[in-house]
Amino acid sequence: MGIRHIALFRWRDDVTPAGVAQVGKLLGELPGAIPELRSYAFGPDAGISEGAYDFAVVADVDDEAGFLAYRDHPAHQAALAVIRPMLADRAAIQFPVESGG
């Protein structure tokens, strides 16, 4: 069983497109920096349904140790240092998934 991590962000009203682009740049570097990541996807809400969060991250790892390695990795922590001041709200969950999906 693998672990899937999902994080949802709602940005503060003063967050700019440039700020969101910086988040995307930092997150885009993580798969190359963190070998424990098996699958990694992120992006802004598509705007299809009202009330959705603004941005999502989905990360798959092999196990709890892999999640902890991702969570605590310096490159991830550097991205979080940029993200946290931009947040109005955040939700996250980690749950087991069959390996590969």
C-alpha positions, 0 to 999 in steps of 0.5 A, spaced: 500 500 500 502 506 498 500 513 501 497 519 497 497 526 500 492 531 498 493 538 500 488 544 498 490 551 498 485 557 498 489 563 497 489 570 501 485 576 497 492 579 496 495 573 492 498 575 485 498 571 479 506 572 480 506 569 487 502 563 484 507 562 479 512 562 484 509 556 488 508 552 481 516 553 480 518 551 487 513 545 487 515 543 480 522 542 482 520 537 488 520 531 483 527 531 481 529 533 488 525 528 492 526 521 490 521 518 494 515 521 490 512 516 485 507 521 482 506 528 483 501 533 480 499 540 482 495 546 479 490 551 480 482 550 480 479 549 473 473 554 475 468 548 474 465 548 480 463 554 485 466 554 492 472 549 490 479 551 493 484 555 489 490 550 488 491 542 489 497 538 490 497 530 490 503 526 492 504 519 492 509 515 495 511 508 497 509 508 505 509 512 511 517 513 511 516 516 504 511 521 506 515 523 512 521 524 507 517 528 502 514 532 508 521 534 511 525 535 505 529 541 505 526 543 498 519 542 500 520 546 506 522 551 502 516 551 498 512 551 504 515 557 507 513 561 500 506 558 500 504 559 508 504 566 508 499 566 502 494 561 505 487 563 507 486 556 508 489 549 507 486 542 508 490 536 507 489 528 508 494 522 507 490 516 505 492 509 503 492 507 496 494 501 492 501 501 489 500 505 482 494 508 483 
